[in-house]
C-alpha cells in the first residue's frame, strides 16, 4: 500500500470510528437502566477482548519489559481511567457539558506531543480550527438551553480529555513497535480489564440474567464488538499512520454525528443555531487537518 493510499485508509478508519462512537450514547443510555457504569465497561471490554482474542489467537509476539509497560499504560489510561472519569463526570454535570469539554482533547494531544515527544507545535491553522470547532460544538450542544457549570464534573471531564490525549500519545509510540494492530489492541484491552477489576469492590452484585434480555444483550454486543473491538482497532490504526494530533481532531465530529443521528432516528429538527454549529465544526476540522508544519 502506497503512503497516499495508507493515509486515505487511515482517515477513513478515523471517520468510521467516530461515526460509531458518536452513536454509542443511545446504547449506553439503554444499558444504564439495568447496569452500573462500571459493569457496562467491564462487560463491553470483556466482549471486545474475547472477539480480538478469537481474531488474533495465533498472533504472538515477544514483548520486552519496556513494551509491556507501554501497553499496560495504554490499558490504564485509554481503557480504565478515561472511561471511569468520563462516566463519573456524567453523574455530576450535563452530558452536553462533558461533550464540549471532551472536545479539547486534540488541544491536549498537540501540547503533549510537543512536550513529551519533542515534536513541533502544529501550524496556526490547527489552533484557529480548534477555536472554530469549540465554538461550533458549543452551539451544537447548547442550541436548546444554557450551559450549567459544575466545577467537580467539569474538572473530571477535563481530566478525561487529558487522559485520552495521553492514550493517543502512547498509541503513537506503540505503533513504532511494528506489532499487528489487532494483537496490540487485544493486549491493551487485557491490561485495561485488569485495572478495572478493583472497581468491582465498590459495586453491587451483577444481575447476570439481565445480560440476556434482548434489549440489553444486543446493545452490549454493539458496544463490545463495534464500539470497542472494531473501533479501537481502527482508531489505533489511524493513530499509527496519521499520528496522534491529526487523528484526534476527528473527535470534533462526535457532537455533529449525535445531532444528525437524532434527526434521522428521533426525527428531531435542526435549529439555525445548530446548523451554524455544524458548519463551524466542519470548518474547524478541515483547518486542523491542514498539514502545514514547516520542516
C-alpha positions as CSV (number, residue, x, y, z in Angstrom):
1,X,0.0,0.0,0.0
2,X,1.4,3.4,-1.0
3,X,1.7,6.2,1.6
4,X,-1.1,8.1,-0.1
5,X,-3.5,5.1,-0.1
6,X,-2.4,4.3,3.5
7,X,-3.3,7.9,4.6
8,X,-6.6,7.8,2.9
9,X,-7.4,4.4,4.6
10,X,-6.4,5.9,7.9
11,X,-8.6,8.9,7.5
12,X,-11.5,6.7,6.6
13,X,-10.8,4.5,9.6
14,X,-10.8,7.5,11.9
15,X,-14.1,8.8,10.5
16,X,-15.8,5.4,10.7
17,X,-14.6,5.1,14.3
18,X,-16.0,8.4,15.3
19,X,-19.2,7.6,13.4
20,X,-19.7,4.6,15.6
21,X,-18.6,6.3,18.8
22,X,-21.0,9.2,18.1
23,X,-23.9,6.8,18.3
24,X,-23.0,4.9,21.4
25,X,-24.8,7.3,23.7
26,X,-28.1,5.6,22.8
27,X,-26.8,2.1,23.8
28,X,-25.2,3.4,27.0
29,X,-28.4,5.2,28.0
30,X,-30.4,2.0,27.5
31,X,-27.9,-0.1,29.4
32,X,-27.9,2.3,32.4
33,X,-31.4,1.1,33.1
34,X,-30.1,-2.3,34.1
35,X,-26.4,-1.9,34.9
36,X,-23.9,0.5,36.6
37,X,-21.3,2.3,34.5
38,X,-18.5,0.1,35.8
39,X,-20.5,-3.0,35.0
40,X,-21.2,-1.8,31.5
41,X,-17.5,-1.0,30.9
42,X,-16.3,-4.4,32.1
43,X,-18.9,-6.4,30.1
44,X,-18.3,-4.4,26.9
45,X,-14.5,-4.7,27.1
46,X,-14.6,-8.4,28.0
47,X,-16.7,-9.0,24.9
48,X,-14.3,-6.9,22.9
49,X,-11.3,-8.8,24.3
50,X,-12.9,-12.2,23.5
51,X,-13.6,-11.1,19.9
52,X,-10.0,-9.8,19.4
53,X,-8.5,-12.9,21.0
54,X,-10.6,-15.1,18.6
55,X,-9.2,-13.0,15.7
56,X,-5.6,-13.0,16.8
57,X,-5.2,-16.2,18.9
58,X,-2.4,-17.3,16.7
59,X,-0.7,-13.9,16.7
60,X,2.0,-13.9,19.4
61,X,4.9,-11.5,19.7
62,X,7.9,-11.5,22.1
63,X,7.5,-8.4,24.2
64,X,10.2,-6.6,26.1
65,X,9.6,-5.2,29.6
66,X,9.6,-1.7,28.1
67,X,7.0,-2.7,25.5
68,X,4.8,-4.3,28.2
69,X,5.0,-1.1,30.2
70,X,3.8,0.9,27.2
71,X,0.9,-1.5,26.6
72,X,-0.1,-1.6,30.3
73,X,0.0,2.2,30.4
74,X,-2.3,2.4,27.3
75,X,-4.7,0.0,29.0
76,X,-4.7,2.0,32.2
77,X,-5.2,5.4,30.6
78,X,-7.3,4.6,27.5
79,X,-9.5,1.8,28.8
80,X,-9.7,2.1,32.5
81,X,-9.1,5.7,33.7
82,X,-10.6,7.5,30.7
83,X,-13.9,5.8,30.8
84,X,-14.2,5.9,34.6
85,X,-13.5,9.6,34.6
86,X,-16.0,10.3,31.8
87,X,-18.8,8.2,33.4
88,X,-18.2,9.7,36.9
89,X,-18.2,13.2,35.3
90,X,-21.7,12.5,33.8
91,X,-23.0,11.9,37.3
92,X,-22.1,15.4,38.3
93,X,-22.8,17.6,35.3
94,X,-24.7,17.7,32.0
95,X,-23.8,15.3,29.2
96,X,-23.7,18.3,26.8
97,X,-21.1,20.0,29.1
98,X,-19.0,16.9,29.1
99,X,-19.2,16.7,25.3
100,X,-17.9,20.2,24.9
101,X,-15.1,19.8,27.4
102,X,-14.0,16.4,25.9
103,X,-13.6,18.2,22.6
104,X,-10.4,19.9,23.9
105,X,-8.7,16.6,23.8
106,X,-7.0,17.4,20.4
107,X,-5.5,20.5,22.0
108,X,-4.0,18.4,24.9
109,X,-2.7,15.9,22.3
110,X,-0.9,18.7,20.4
111,X,0.6,20.1,23.6
112,X,1.6,16.6,24.9
113,X,3.2,15.7,21.6
114,X,5.3,18.9,21.8
115,X,6.3,18.3,25.4
116,X,6.7,14.5,25.6
117,X,7.7,13.6,22.0
118,X,9.6,16.8,21.3
119,X,7.5,17.4,18.2
120,X,7.0,20.9,16.8
121,X,3.7,22.7,17.6
122,X,1.1,22.4,14.8
123,X,0.6,25.3,12.5
124,X,-1.6,28.3,13.3
125,X,-4.3,26.7,11.2
126,X,-4.6,23.9,13.8
127,X,-5.3,26.4,16.6
128,X,-7.7,28.5,14.5
129,X,-9.5,25.3,13.6
130,X,-9.6,24.3,17.2
131,X,-11.2,27.6,18.3
132,X,-13.8,27.4,15.5
133,X,-14.6,23.8,16.3
134,X,-15.1,24.5,20.0
135,X,-17.5,27.4,19.2
136,X,-19.4,25.2,16.8
137,X,-19.6,22.3,19.3
138,X,-20.8,24.8,22.0
139,X,-23.6,26.0,19.6
140,X,-24.5,22.3,18.9
141,X,-24.5,21.2,22.5
142,X,-26.5,24.1,23.9
143,X,-28.7,25.1,21.0
144,X,-31.7,24.5,23.1
145,X,-30.5,25.6,26.5
146,X,-27.7,27.1,28.6
147,X,-24.5,25.7,29.9
148,X,-24.6,24.6,33.6
149,X,-21.2,24.9,35.3
150,X,-20.4,22.3,37.8
151,X,-16.7,22.5,39.0
152,X,-16.4,18.9,40.1
153,X,-17.9,17.4,37.0
154,X,-16.2,19.8,34.6
155,X,-12.8,19.1,36.3
156,X,-13.4,15.3,35.8
157,X,-14.3,15.9,32.2
158,X,-11.1,18.0,31.6
159,X,-9.1,15.2,33.3
160,X,-10.7,12.6,31.0
161,X,-9.8,14.7,27.9
162,X,-6.2,15.0,29.1
163,X,-6.1,11.2,29.7
164,X,-7.4,10.4,26.2
165,X,-4.6,12.7,24.8
166,X,-2.1,10.6,26.8
167,X,-3.5,7.4,25.4
168,X,-3.2,8.8,21.8
169,X,0.4,9.7,22.5
170,X,1.1,6.2,23.9
171,X,-0.5,4.6,20.8
172,X,1.7,6.7,18.6
173,X,4.8,5.3,20.3
174,X,3.4,1.8,20.4
175,X,2.7,1.9,16.7
176,X,6.5,2.2,16.2
177,X,6.9,-1.3,17.7
178,X,5.6,-2.8,14.4
179,X,3.2,-5.3,16.0
180,X,-0.1,-6.2,14.4
181,X,-2.8,-3.7,15.4
182,X,-5.3,-6.3,16.5
183,X,-2.7,-8.0,18.7
184,X,-1.8,-4.7,20.3
185,X,-5.4,-3.7,20.9
186,X,-6.1,-7.1,22.5
187,X,-3.2,-6.7,24.9
188,X,-4.3,-3.2,25.8
189,X,-7.9,-4.5,26.5
190,X,-6.5,-7.2,28.7
191,X,-4.5,-4.7,30.8
192,X,-7.4,-2.3,30.9
193,X,-9.8,-5.0,32.2
194,X,-7.3,-5.9,34.9
195,X,-7.1,-2.3,36.1
196,X,-10.9,-2.1,36.1
197,X,-11.4,-5.1,38.4
198,X,-10.7,-3.4,41.7
199,X,-13.6,-1.0,41.0
200,X,-15.9,-4.0,41.4
201,X,-15.2,-4.0,45.1
202,X,-17.4,-0.9,45.3
203,X,-20.2,-2.2,43.0
204,X,-23.4,-4.0,43.8
205,X,-23.8,-7.6,42.6
206,X,-24.3,-8.0,38.9
207,X,-27.7,-9.5,37.8
208,X,-26.4,-11.9,35.1
209,X,-29.9,-12.8,33.9
210,X,-30.4,-9.2,32.7
211,X,-27.5,-9.6,30.3
212,X,-29.5,-12.0,28.2
213,X,-32.6,-9.8,28.0
214,X,-32.8,-8.9,24.2
215,X,-32.7,-5.1,24.6
216,X,-29.6,-5.3,26.9
217,X,-27.9,-8.2,25.0
218,X,-27.9,-6.6,21.6
219,X,-26.8,-3.2,23.0
220,X,-23.9,-4.9,24.9
221,X,-22.9,-6.7,21.7
222,X,-22.9,-3.4,19.8
223,X,-20.7,-1.7,22.4
224,X,-18.4,-4.8,22.8
225,X,-18.0,-5.8,19.2
226,X,-18.5,-2.5,17.4
227,X,-17.6,0.4,19.7
228,X,-14.8,-1.5,21.5
229,X,-13.2,-4.3,19.5
230,X,-13.7,-2.8,16.0
231,X,-13.4,0.9,16.8
232,X,-10.3,0.6,19.0
233,X,-8.5,-1.4,16.2
234,X,-9.5,1.2,13.6
235,X,-8.6,4.2,15.9
236,X,-5.2,2.7,16.8
237,X,-4.5,2.0,13.1
238,X,-5.3,5.7,12.3
239,X,-3.0,6.9,15.0
240,X,-0.3,4.6,13.8
241,X,-0.5,6.0,10.3
242,X,-1.6,9.7,10.7
243,X,-0.2,10.5,14.1
244,X,-1.9,11.3,17.4
245,X,-2.6,15.0,16.6
246,X,-4.2,14.6,13.2
247,X,-6.3,11.6,14.3
248,X,-7.5,13.3,17.5
249,X,-9.2,16.2,15.6
250,X,-11.8,13.8,14.4
251,X,-13.2,13.9,17.9
252,X,-14.8,17.3,16.9
253,X,-17.3,15.2,14.8
254,X,-18.8,13.4,17.7
255,X,-21.5,16.0,18.6
256,X,-22.2,16.6,14.9
257,X,-22.9,12.9,14.4
258,X,-25.0,12.9,17.6
259,X,-27.2,15.7,16.3
260,X,-27.5,14.1,12.8
261,X,-28.5,10.8,14.4
262,X,-31.2,12.5,16.4
263,X,-32.6,13.9,13.2
264,X,-32.6,10.5,11.4
265,X,-33.6,8.3,14.3
266,X,-35.7,10.6,16.5
267,X,-37.0,12.8,13.7
268,X,-35.8,16.0,15.5
269,X,-35.3,19.2,13.6
270,X,-32.0,21.2,13.3
271,X,-32.2,24.7,14.5
272,X,-30.4,27.6,12.8
273,X,-28.0,27.7,15.7
274,X,-27.3,24.0,15.5
275,X,-26.8,24.3,11.7
276,X,-24.3,27.1,12.2
277,X,-22.6,24.9,14.9
278,X,-22.2,22.0,12.4
279,X,-20.8,24.3,9.8
280,X,-18.2,25.9,12.2
281,X,-17.2,22.4,13.5
282,X,-16.6,21.1,10.0
283,X,-14.6,24.1,9.0
284,X,-12.6,23.8,12.2
285,X,-11.9,20.1,11.4
286,X,-10.7,20.9,7.9
287,X,-8.4,23.7,9.1
288,X,-7.0,21.5,11.8
289,X,-6.2,18.8,9.3
290,X,-4.1,21.1,7.1
291,X,-0.6,19.7,7.1
292,X,1.3,23.0,7.1
293,X,4.2,22.2,9.5
294,X,7.5,23.6,8.5
295,X,10.3,21.1,8.2
